[in-house]
Amino acid sequence: MGILKCGNIDFNAANQIQVLQAKIQLILDDPKNYYPLEHTKRYYFSTPASLPTESGWYIIFNDTSPIYVGKAEDLNKRMNTENGSRDQYANPQRSSDVERNFIKKYAELGLICPLRVCIITESCLGIQPFTDLDRSNMEKHLNIWRGYFRYKQ
C-alpha cells in the first residue's frame, strides 16, 4: 500500500483529515473570509479590501462554484498586486498560460462572473508549523475536495 509524502499534517490518517475538513468548513462558513474579486485590463486580480499578509490558500469562485485553488506566501500580495497576480500574462515570451490567466480572460469576456475569492490562512487552521510540503499538500487537498465543501453565497 502506498503512503503519501507528508510534513506535519498526516494526509494518510483519516482522523486527521476529518479534523482538517471540519476546520476548513468553519472557515468557509464565515462570510468575512470572502471578497469580491476583479481583474484589471493589465490582467491582475484585486479585491476591494486588503487581505491578510500571511501564508495561506485562496479559492476563486465563479459566482457560487469554486473554480480554482491556489496557495500564497502572502495572500494580499498574491491577490492585490500587479506583480503578485499578473502570472506573466503581459509577457509575450511566456511559454504557456496558467489556469488563472484563463479565469481572467473568461471574466473579461463575460463568460464567468461575478468572481469572488475565499481565503484560508495558515493561522486559522491551528496547525503549526507548516512545512513547504504541507502547503503544497493542502493546496492539492483543497482542490480535490472543493466540490465537497459548503460555501457561503
CYANA upper distance limits for C-alpha pairs under 8 A (distance plus 0.5 A):
  3 ILE  CA     12 ASN  CA      7.08
  4 LEU  CA     11 PHE  CA      7.29
  4 LEU  CA     12 ASN  CA      6.74
  6 CYS  CA     10 ASP  CA      6.23
  6 CYS  CA     11 PHE  CA      7.06
  6 CYS  CA    133 LEU  CA      6.97
  6 CYS  CA    134 ASP  CA      7.04
  6 CYS  CA    137 ASN  CA      8.07
  7 GLY  CA    130 PHE  CA      8.09
  7 GLY  CA    131 THR  CA      6.42
  7 GLY  CA    132 ASP  CA      8.41
  7 GLY  CA    133 LEU  CA      6.19
  7 GLY  CA    134 ASP  CA      5.83
  8 ASN  CA    128 GLN  CA      8.46
  8 ASN  CA    129 PRO  CA      7.84
  8 ASN  CA    130 PHE  CA      7.08
  8 ASN  CA    131 THR  CA      7.35
  8 ASN  CA    134 ASP  CA      7.10
  9 ILE  CA     16 GLN  CA      8.11
  9 ILE  CA    127 ILE  CA      8.46
  9 ILE  CA    134 ASP  CA      6.75
 10 ASP  CA     16 GLN  CA      7.13
 10 ASP  CA     17 ILE  CA      8.33
 11 PHE  CA     16 GLN  CA      7.61
 11 PHE  CA     17 ILE  CA      6.83
 13 ALA  CA     17 ILE  CA      6.92
 14 ALA  CA     18 GLN  CA      6.68
 15 ASN  CA     19 VAL  CA      6.84
 16 GLN  CA     20 LEU  CA      6.59
 17 ILE  CA     21 GLN  CA      6.46
 18 GLN  CA     22 ALA  CA      6.76
 19 VAL  CA     23 LYS  CA      6.87
 20 LEU  CA     24 ILE  CA      6.67
 20 LEU  CA    125 LEU  CA      8.10
 21 GLN  CA     25 GLN  CA      6.61
 22 ALA  CA     26 LEU  CA      6.87
 23 LYS  CA     27 ILE  CA      7.04
 23 LYS  CA    125 LEU  CA      6.69
 24 ILE  CA     28 LEU  CA      6.75
 24 ILE  CA    120 ILE  CA      8.30
 24 ILE  CA    125 LEU  CA      7.67
 25 GLN  CA     29 ASP  CA      6.54
 25 GLN  CA    149 PHE  CA      7.05
 25 GLN  CA    150 ARG  CA      7.62
 26 LEU  CA     30 ASP  CA      7.15
 27 ILE  CA     33 ASN  CA      7.57
 27 ILE  CA    120 ILE  CA      7.34
 27 ILE  CA    124 CYS  CA      7.98
 28 LEU  CA     33 ASN  CA      7.59
 28 LEU  CA    118 CYS  CA      7.88
 28 LEU  CA    149 PHE  CA      8.45
 28 LEU  CA    150 ARG  CA      7.69
 28 LEU  CA    151 TYR  CA      6.27
 28 LEU  CA    152 LYS  CA      7.29
 29 ASP  CA    150 ARG  CA      8.00
 29 ASP  CA    151 TYR  CA      6.95
 29 ASP  CA    152 LYS  CA      6.47
 30 ASP  CA     34 TYR  CA      8.44
 30 ASP  CA    152 LYS  CA      7.97
 31 PRO  CA    152 LYS  CA      6.92
 33 ASN  CA    118 CYS  CA      5.89
 33 ASN  CA    119 ILE  CA      6.06
 33 ASN  CA    120 ILE  CA      7.84
 34 TYR  CA    116 ARG  CA      7.38
 34 TYR  CA    117 VAL  CA      6.08
 34 TYR  CA    118 CYS  CA      4.83
 34 TYR  CA    119 ILE  CA      7.15
 35 TYR  CA     47 THR  CA      6.86
 35 TYR  CA     48 PRO  CA      7.98
 35 TYR  CA     49 ALA  CA      8.30
 35 TYR  CA    116 ARG  CA      6.02
 35 TYR  CA    117 VAL  CA      5.80
 35 TYR  CA    118 CYS  CA      6.91
 36 PRO  CA     47 THR  CA      6.37
 36 PRO  CA     48 PRO  CA      7.48
 36 PRO  CA    114 PRO  CA      8.33
 36 PRO  CA    115 LEU  CA      6.77
 36 PRO  CA    116 ARG  CA      4.71
 36 PRO  CA    117 VAL  CA      6.83
 37 LEU  CA     45 PHE  CA      7.11
 37 LEU  CA     46 SER  CA      6.33
 37 LEU  CA     47 THR  CA      5.53
 37 LEU  CA     48 PRO  CA      8.26
 37 LEU  CA    114 PRO  CA      8.32
 37 LEU  CA    115 LEU  CA      5.64
 37 LEU  CA    116 ARG  CA      4.93
 37 LEU  CA    117 VAL  CA      6.52
 38 GLU  CA     45 PHE  CA      5.99
 38 GLU  CA     46 SER  CA      5.80
 38 GLU  CA     47 THR  CA      6.89
 38 GLU  CA    115 LEU  CA      7.08
 38 GLU  CA    116 ARG  CA      8.20
 39 HIS  CA     43 TYR  CA      6.29
 39 HIS  CA     44 TYR  CA      5.65
 39 HIS  CA     45 PHE  CA      4.75
 39 HIS  CA     46 SER  CA      6.43
 39 HIS  CA    104 LYS  CA      6.99
 40 THR  CA     44 TYR  CA      6.22
 40 THR  CA     45 PHE  CA      7.22
 40 THR  CA     46 SER  CA      8.27
 42 ARG  CA     86 ARG  CA      8.22
 42 ARG  CA     90 ALA  CA      7.80
 43 TYR  CA     82 GLU  CA      8.49
 43 TYR  CA     85 SER  CA      8.42
 43 TYR  CA     86 ARG  CA      6.22
 43 TYR  CA     89 TYR  CA      7.19
 43 TYR  CA     90 ALA  CA      8.01
 43 TYR  CA    101 ASN  CA      8.25
 43 TYR  CA    104 LYS  CA      7.05
 44 TYR  CA     79 MET  CA      8.41
 44 TYR  CA     80 ASN  CA      8.22
 44 TYR  CA     81 THR  CA      7.74
 44 TYR  CA     82 GLU  CA      5.92
 44 TYR  CA     84 GLY  CA      8.49
 44 TYR  CA     85 SER  CA      5.51
 44 TYR  CA     86 ARG  CA      5.06
 44 TYR  CA     87 ASP  CA      8.35
 44 TYR  CA    104 LYS  CA      8.28
 45 PHE  CA     79 MET  CA      5.98
 45 PHE  CA     80 ASN  CA      6.39
 45 PHE  CA     81 THR  CA      7.86
 45 PHE  CA     82 GLU  CA      7.96
 45 PHE  CA     85 SER  CA      6.37
 45 PHE  CA     86 ARG  CA      7.97
 46 SER  CA     79 MET  CA      6.21
 46 SER  CA     80 ASN  CA      4.95
 46 SER  CA     81 THR  CA      7.65
 47 THR  CA     51 LEU  CA      8.45
 47 THR  CA     79 MET  CA      7.59
 47 THR  CA     80 ASN  CA      6.79
 50 SER  CA     76 ASN  CA      6.61
 50 SER  CA     80 ASN  CA      7.91
 51 LEU  CA     75 LEU  CA      6.76
 51 LEU  CA     76 ASN  CA      5.08
 51 LEU  CA     79 MET  CA      8.48
 52 PRO  CA     74 ASP  CA      7.91
 52 PRO  CA     75 LEU  CA      6.51
 52 PRO  CA     76 ASN  CA      6.23
 52 PRO  CA    121 THR  CA      8.26
 53 THR  CA     74 ASP  CA      5.26
 53 THR  CA     75 LEU  CA      5.98
 53 THR  CA     76 ASN  CA      5.69
 53 THR  CA     77 LYS  CA      7.64
 54 GLU  CA     73 GLU  CA      6.89
 54 GLU  CA     74 ASP  CA      5.34
 54 GLU  CA     75 LEU  CA      6.58
 54 GLU  CA     76 ASN  CA      8.36
 54 GLU  CA    121 THR  CA      7.21
 54 GLU  CA    122 GLU  CA      8.05
 55 SER  CA     71 LYS  CA      8.17
 55 SER  CA     72 ALA  CA      6.07
 55 SER  CA     73 GLU  CA      4.67
 55 SER  CA     74 ASP  CA      5.47
 55 SER  CA     75 LEU  CA      6.59
 55 SER  CA    121 THR  CA      6.52
 55 SER  CA    122 GLU  CA      6.50
 56 GLY  CA     71 LYS  CA      6.27
 56 GLY  CA     72 ALA  CA      6.08
 56 GLY  CA     73 GLU  CA      7.07
 56 GLY  CA     74 ASP  CA      7.83
 56 GLY  CA     75 LEU  CA      6.93
 56 GLY  CA    119 ILE  CA      7.73
 56 GLY  CA    120 ILE  CA      6.03
 56 GLY  CA    121 THR  CA      4.70
 56 GLY  CA    122 GLU  CA      5.57
 56 GLY  CA    135 ARG  CA      8.26
 57 TRP  CA     69 VAL  CA      7.56
 57 TRP  CA     70 GLY  CA      6.04
 57 TRP  CA     71 LYS  CA      4.66
 57 TRP  CA     72 ALA  CA      6.49
 57 TRP  CA     75 LEU  CA      7.85
 57 TRP  CA    119 ILE  CA      6.40
 57 TRP  CA    120 ILE  CA      5.68
 57 TRP  CA    121 THR  CA      6.94
 57 TRP  CA    139 GLU  CA      7.35
 58 TYR  CA     69 VAL  CA      6.23
 58 TYR  CA     70 GLY  CA      5.85
 58 TYR  CA     71 LYS  CA      6.71
 58 TYR  CA     72 ALA  CA      8.30
 58 TYR  CA     75 LEU  CA      8.16
 58 TYR  CA    117 VAL  CA      6.92
 58 TYR  CA    118 CYS  CA      6.06
 58 TYR  CA    119 ILE  CA      4.98
 58 TYR  CA    120 ILE  CA      6.64
 59 ILE  CA     66 PRO  CA      6.91
 59 ILE  CA     67 ILE  CA      7.89
 59 ILE  CA     68 TYR  CA      6.13
 59 ILE  CA     69 VAL  CA      5.04
 59 ILE  CA     70 GLY  CA      7.07
 59 ILE  CA    117 VAL  CA      5.95
 59 ILE  CA    118 CYS  CA      5.67
 59 ILE  CA    119 ILE  CA      7.03
 60 ILE  CA     66 PRO  CA      6.34
 60 ILE  CA     67 ILE  CA      6.31
 60 ILE  CA     68 TYR  CA      5.59
 60 ILE  CA     69 VAL  CA      6.92
 60 ILE  CA    115 LEU  CA      7.45
 60 ILE  CA    116 ARG  CA      6.36
 60 ILE  CA    117 VAL  CA      4.99
 60 ILE  CA    118 CYS  CA      7.16
 61 PHE  CA     65 SER  CA      5.75
 61 PHE  CA     66 PRO  CA      4.84
 61 PHE  CA     67 ILE  CA      5.95
 61 PHE  CA     68 TYR  CA      7.60
 61 PHE  CA    115 LEU  CA      6.03
 61 PHE  CA    116 ARG  CA      5.71
 61 PHE  CA    117 VAL  CA      6.44
 61 PHE  CA    118 CYS  CA      8.48
 62 ASN  CA     66 PRO  CA      6.96
 62 ASN  CA     67 ILE  CA      7.00
 62 ASN  CA    112 ILE  CA      6.28
 62 ASN  CA    113 CYS  CA      6.00
 62 ASN  CA    114 PRO  CA      6.43
 62 ASN  CA    115 LEU  CA      5.48
 62 ASN  CA    116 ARG  CA      7.38
 63 ASP  CA    112 ILE  CA      8.39
 63 ASP  CA    113 CYS  CA      6.50
 63 ASP  CA    114 PRO  CA      5.68
 63 ASP  CA    115 LEU  CA      6.35
 63 ASP  CA    116 ARG  CA      7.38
 64 THR  CA    151 TYR  CA      7.81
 64 THR  CA    152 LYS  CA      8.33
 64 THR  CA    153 GLN  CA      6.65
 66 PRO  CA    146 ARG  CA      7.02
 66 PRO  CA    147 GLY  CA      7.85
 68 TYR  CA     99 GLU  CA      8.33
 68 TYR  CA    100 ARG  CA      8.20
 68 TYR  CA    143 ASN  CA      7.77
 69 VAL  CA    139 GLU  CA      7.10
 69 VAL  CA    142 LEU  CA      7.28
 69 VAL  CA    143 ASN  CA      6.12
 70 GLY  CA    139 GLU  CA      6.75
 71 LYS  CA     75 LEU  CA      8.41
 71 LYS  CA    135 ARG  CA      7.81
 71 LYS  CA    136 SER  CA      8.17
 71 LYS  CA    139 GLU  CA      6.72
 72 ALA  CA     78 ARG  CA      6.67
 73 GLU  CA     78 ARG  CA      8.41
 74 ASP  CA     78 ARG  CA      6.68
 75 LEU  CA     79 MET  CA      6.65
 75 LEU  CA    119 ILE  CA      8.22
 76 ASN  CA     80 ASN  CA      5.95
 76 ASN  CA     81 THR  CA      8.02
 77 LYS  CA     81 THR  CA      5.70
 77 LYS  CA     84 GLY  CA      5.89
 77 LYS  CA     85 SER  CA      8.15
 78 ARG  CA     84 GLY  CA      4.92
 78 ARG  CA     85 SER  CA      5.78
 79 MET  CA     84 GLY  CA      7.24
 79 MET  CA     85 SER  CA      6.29
 80 ASN  CA     84 GLY  CA      7.64
 80 ASN  CA     85 SER  CA      7.51
 81 THR  CA     85 SER  CA      6.63
 82 GLU  CA     86 ARG  CA      6.04
 83 ASN  CA     87 ASP  CA      8.38
 86 ARG  CA     90 ALA  CA      7.80
 87 ASP  CA     98 VAL  CA      7.84
 87 ASP  CA    100 ARG  CA      7.98
 87 ASP  CA    101 ASN  CA      7.44
 88 GLN  CA     94 ARG  CA      7.12
 89 TYR  CA     94 ARG  CA      8.06
 89 TYR  CA     97 ASP  CA      7.77
 89 TYR  CA    101 ASN  CA      7.12
 97 ASP  CA    101 ASN  CA      6.45
 97 ASP  CA    102 PHE  CA      7.74
 98 VAL  CA    102 PHE  CA      7.46
 99 GLU  CA    103 ILE  CA      6.87
100 ARG  CA    104 LYS  CA      6.78
101 ASN  CA    105 LYS  CA      6.67
102 PHE  CA    106 TYR  CA      6.47
103 ILE  CA    107 ALA  CA      6.53
103 ILE  CA    112 ILE  CA      8.22
104 LYS  CA    108 GLU  CA      6.68
105 LYS  CA    109 LEU  CA      6.72
106 TYR  CA    110 GLY  CA      6.71
106 TYR  CA    111 LEU  CA      5.68
106 TYR  CA    112 ILE  CA      6.36
107 ALA  CA    111 LEU  CA      6.25
107 ALA  CA    112 ILE  CA      5.44
107 ALA  CA    113 CYS  CA      6.48
107 ALA  CA    114 PRO  CA      8.40
107 ALA  CA    115 LEU  CA      8.18
120 ILE  CA    124 CYS  CA      7.38
120 ILE  CA    125 LEU  CA      8.47
121 THR  CA    125 LEU  CA      7.57
122 GLU  CA    126 GLY  CA      7.56
122 GLU  CA    127 ILE  CA      7.74
122 GLU  CA    130 PHE  CA      8.17
123 SER  CA    127 ILE  CA      7.64
123 SER  CA    128 GLN  CA      8.35
130 PHE  CA    134 ASP  CA      6.20
130 PHE  CA    135 ARG  CA      7.14
131 THR  CA    135 ARG  CA      6.90
132 ASP  CA    136 SER  CA      6.84
133 LEU  CA    137 ASN  CA      6.47
134 ASP  CA    138 MET  CA      6.38
135 ARG  CA    139 GLU  CA      6.83
136 SER  CA    140 LYS  CA      6.95
137 ASN  CA    141 HIS  CA      6.55
138 MET  CA    142 LEU  CA      6.57
139 GLU  CA    143 ASN  CA      6.66
140 LYS  CA    144 ILE  CA      6.62
141 HIS  CA    145 TRP  CA      6.61
142 LEU  CA    146 ARG  CA      6.04
145 TRP  CA    149 PHE  CA      7.35
